[in-house]
Amino acid sequence: MSRKVLFFVGILLLAGGALGVGLNKTLAGTTDAECPEGYARVALLEPILPGAQDSKVSDLGCQPIADAERVMLEPIRPGDEDWVVEDKPIDQGEAVNGIVRGPSRETDYRCVILLEPVQSGEQFSKASEPVCLRGAIDSISGVSLDSSYLIARFYDGTNYATLLVEYYGSSACSPTIEYGVADLPDNLDNRFASGKAYSNCDHISVYDFNNYGAPLYPCGANCRSFYALNDNVSSWKTTD
């Protein structure tokens, strides 16, 4: 893949307990006494990257103290108050976007792809070749879309700007039926920036690499942005 994101927001939630350790290792033996009055030693911490154990710490040296008081912050640890973040509501596909059956009414240029549900023992859907054109698309590879379900739409911009692709499947999502794409076609790779799920598909997860390779961004049925993964999505899946 041409350009990949090594930073992802979700990593920050796991990094808190290790930040203090990395800082102590790097600044061991240094004290504010080495700085003039009114200054304090400052370090810059980076998020823990995949495969690493500690944050990278950069010593920024003595910096002016902007406030009259300095507060030493300790990382929140498991069991502490505020460790558990209240779950935000998940937009349910059937409630928000509905169960959509039959050919799309979209007329702008976009691609349409027909997926099979993920089969037992497998991780990914079998996908048809994309059909990309302006106007009505009623069938794919000789298969009519009349009895197919709209599974997901993905867009080139955030907030559902510029439709790129519509995915159809033979069944709506359920606890035993899900869809997933291991490797986006070249004309769609690294272009998704928002998406919607339909037909009982309540959750979308997008991945930076092929074959569900992390970093990932999970959301509900309405994803106005994929944030750090905008224009860096190479595989995705949707579930009930």
C-alpha positions as CSV (number, residue, x, y, z in Angstrom):
1,M,0.0,0.0,0.0
2,S,1.3,3.5,-0.8
3,R,0.6,5.5,2.3
4,K,-0.2,4.1,5.7
5,V,-1.1,5.6,9.1
6,L,1.1,4.5,12.0
7,F,-0.8,6.7,14.5
8,F,-4.3,5.8,15.6
9,V,-6.5,7.4,18.3
10,G,-7.4,4.1,19.9
11,I,-3.8,3.5,20.9
12,L,-3.9,6.4,23.3
13,L,-6.5,4.7,25.5
14,L,-4.0,1.9,26.1
15,A,-0.9,4.0,26.5
16,G,-1.7,5.8,29.7
17,G,-0.2,3.3,32.1
18,A,3.1,3.1,30.2
19,L,3.7,6.9,29.7
20,G,5.0,7.5,33.1
21,V,7.4,4.5,32.8
22,G,8.9,5.8,29.5
23,L,9.3,9.3,30.9
24,N,11.1,8.1,34.0
25,K,13.5,6.0,32.0
26,T,14.4,8.9,29.7
27,L,14.6,11.7,32.3
28,A,16.2,9.6,35.1
29,G,18.6,11.6,37.1
30,T,17.3,15.0,36.0
31,T,15.5,17.4,38.3
32,D,14.1,20.9,38.1
33,A,17.1,22.0,40.1
34,E,19.0,22.0,36.8
35,C,16.7,24.7,35.5
36,P,16.7,28.4,36.5
37,E,14.0,29.6,38.8
38,G,10.7,30.0,36.9
39,Y,11.6,27.2,34.5
40,A,10.9,23.4,34.6
41,R,12.2,20.5,32.6
42,V,9.6,19.4,29.9
43,A,9.4,16.1,27.9
44,L,7.4,15.4,24.8
45,L,5.7,12.0,24.7
46,E,4.6,10.2,21.6
47,P,1.8,7.5,21.5
48,I,3.0,3.9,21.8
49,L,3.2,2.5,18.3
50,P,2.3,-1.1,17.3
51,G,5.0,-3.5,18.3
52,A,6.6,-1.0,20.8
53,Q,6.5,-1.3,24.6
54,D,7.2,2.3,25.5
55,S,6.5,5.8,24.2
56,K,9.3,7.7,22.5
57,V,10.2,10.6,24.8
58,S,12.0,13.7,23.7
59,D,13.6,15.9,26.3
60,L,12.7,19.5,25.5
61,G,14.9,21.0,28.2
62,C,14.0,23.8,30.5
63,Q,10.8,25.7,29.6
64,P,9.2,28.7,31.3
65,I,6.5,27.9,33.8
66,A,3.4,29.7,32.4
67,D,1.2,29.3,35.5
68,A,1.9,30.1,39.2
69,E,1.3,26.5,40.1
70,R,2.5,23.3,38.5
71,V,0.4,20.1,38.8
72,M,1.9,16.7,38.5
73,L,-0.5,14.4,36.6
74,E,-0.5,10.6,37.1
75,P,-1.9,8.3,34.5
76,I,-5.3,6.8,35.1
77,R,-4.9,3.1,35.9
78,P,-7.4,0.2,35.8
79,G,-9.8,0.4,38.8
80,D,-9.4,4.2,39.1
81,E,-12.4,6.5,38.8
82,D,-13.0,7.5,35.2
83,W,-11.1,4.5,33.9
84,V,-14.3,3.1,32.3
85,V,-15.6,5.4,29.6
86,E,-19.4,5.4,29.1
87,D,-20.2,3.8,25.8
88,K,-21.7,6.1,23.2
89,P,-24.9,4.9,21.5
90,I,-24.4,2.9,18.4
91,D,-26.5,3.9,15.4
92,Q,-28.5,0.8,14.5
93,G,-28.6,0.1,10.8
94,E,-32.2,-1.0,10.6
95,A,-33.4,1.8,12.7
96,V,-31.4,4.7,11.1
97,N,-30.8,3.7,7.5
98,G,-33.5,1.0,7.0
99,I,-33.6,-2.3,5.2
100,V,-33.0,-1.4,1.5
101,R,-33.7,-3.9,-1.2
102,G,-33.4,-3.7,-4.9
103,P,-31.3,-1.6,-7.3
104,S,-30.0,1.8,-6.2
105,R,-31.8,5.0,-7.2
106,E,-28.4,6.8,-7.4
107,T,-27.7,8.2,-10.8
108,D,-24.2,9.8,-10.3
109,Y,-21.1,7.9,-11.3
110,R,-20.2,5.3,-8.7
111,C,-19.3,1.6,-8.5
112,V,-21.6,-1.2,-7.4
113,I,-20.2,-4.5,-6.1
114,L,-22.1,-7.7,-5.2
115,L,-20.9,-9.6,-2.1
116,E,-21.6,-13.0,-0.7
117,P,-22.0,-13.4,3.1
118,V,-18.9,-14.6,4.9
119,Q,-19.1,-18.3,4.9
120,S,-18.4,-20.6,7.8
121,G,-14.7,-21.0,8.5
122,E,-13.8,-18.0,6.3
123,Q,-13.2,-14.3,7.1
124,F,-14.0,-12.5,3.9
125,S,-16.8,-12.3,1.4
126,K,-16.5,-13.3,-2.2
127,A,-16.9,-10.2,-4.3
128,S,-18.0,-9.6,-7.9
129,E,-16.0,-7.3,-10.2
130,P,-17.1,-3.7,-9.8
131,V,-19.6,-2.2,-12.2
132,C,-18.8,1.5,-12.4
133,L,-20.9,4.0,-14.4
134,R,-23.4,6.8,-14.3
135,G,-27.1,6.0,-14.2
136,A,-29.1,2.9,-13.2
137,I,-27.3,-0.4,-12.4
138,D,-29.8,-3.2,-12.2
139,S,-27.6,-6.3,-12.4
140,I,-24.0,-7.4,-11.8
141,S,-22.4,-10.3,-13.7
142,G,-25.8,-11.4,-14.9
143,V,-27.3,-11.4,-11.4
144,S,-30.3,-9.1,-10.9
145,L,-30.2,-6.8,-7.9
146,D,-34.0,-6.9,-7.5
147,S,-33.8,-9.3,-4.6
148,S,-30.5,-8.1,-3.2
149,Y,-30.0,-6.0,-0.1
150,L,-28.0,-2.8,0.1
151,I,-25.2,-3.5,2.6
152,A,-23.0,-0.4,2.7
153,R,-22.1,2.8,1.0
154,F,-18.7,4.5,1.2
155,Y,-17.8,8.1,0.3
156,D,-14.7,9.9,-1.0
157,G,-15.2,12.8,1.6
158,T,-16.3,13.1,5.2
159,N,-19.9,13.7,6.0
160,Y,-21.0,11.5,3.0
161,A,-19.6,13.7,0.3
162,T,-19.2,12.1,-3.2
163,L,-20.4,8.5,-3.3
164,L,-17.7,6.1,-4.4
165,V,-19.3,2.6,-4.1
166,E,-22.4,0.7,-3.1
167,Y,-22.1,-2.9,-1.8
168,Y,-25.0,-5.3,-2.2
169,G,-25.6,-8.8,-0.6
170,S,-28.0,-11.7,-1.0
171,S,-29.1,-11.4,2.7
172,A,-29.5,-8.7,5.3
173,C,-27.0,-8.8,8.2
174,S,-27.9,-11.0,11.2
175,P,-26.1,-12.6,14.2
176,T,-24.9,-15.3,11.8
177,I,-24.5,-13.2,8.6
178,E,-21.8,-10.6,8.0
179,Y,-19.9,-9.2,5.2
180,G,-16.2,-8.3,4.8
181,V,-13.9,-7.2,2.0
182,A,-10.2,-8.2,2.3
183,D,-8.7,-6.1,-0.5
184,L,-10.3,-3.0,-2.1
185,P,-10.0,-2.6,-5.9
186,D,-7.2,-0.2,-7.0
187,N,-9.7,2.5,-7.9
188,L,-11.2,2.4,-4.4
189,D,-8.1,1.7,-2.3
190,N,-7.1,4.5,0.2
191,R,-10.1,6.7,-0.7
192,F,-12.8,6.0,1.9
193,A,-13.5,8.9,4.3
194,S,-17.1,8.1,5.5
195,G,-19.6,5.4,5.2
196,K,-23.1,4.0,6.0
197,A,-24.4,0.5,6.7
198,Y,-27.9,-0.7,5.9
199,S,-30.2,-3.8,6.2
200,N,-29.5,-4.8,9.8
201,C,-25.8,-4.2,9.4
202,D,-25.2,-2.1,12.6
203,H,-21.4,-1.8,12.8
204,I,-18.7,-0.8,10.3
205,S,-15.0,-1.5,10.9
206,V,-12.4,-0.1,8.5
207,Y,-8.8,-1.2,8.4
208,D,-5.6,0.5,7.3
209,F,-4.2,-2.7,5.7
210,N,-5.5,-5.6,3.6
211,N,-7.0,-8.6,5.4
212,Y,-8.3,-6.6,8.4
213,G,-4.7,-5.4,9.2
214,A,-4.7,-2.8,12.0
215,P,-4.9,0.1,12.8
216,L,-8.6,0.0,12.6
217,Y,-11.6,2.3,13.2
218,P,-14.9,0.8,14.4
219,C,-18.2,2.8,14.4
220,G,-21.9,2.3,14.1
221,A,-24.1,2.3,11.0
222,N,-23.4,6.0,10.3
223,C,-19.7,7.0,10.1
224,R,-19.3,10.6,9.2
225,S,-15.5,10.3,9.3
226,F,-12.9,7.6,9.6
227,Y,-10.6,10.2,11.2
228,A,-7.0,9.0,11.2
229,L,-7.9,6.4,8.6
230,N,-9.5,8.8,6.1
231,D,-8.1,8.0,2.7
232,N,-6.2,5.1,4.2
233,V,-8.8,2.2,4.2
234,S,-7.8,-1.0,2.4
235,S,-10.3,-3.5,3.9
236,W,-13.5,-3.4,5.9
237,K,-16.3,-5.4,7.4
238,T,-19.8,-5.0,8.7
239,T,-21.8,-7.0,11.2
240,D,-25.2,-7.0,12.9
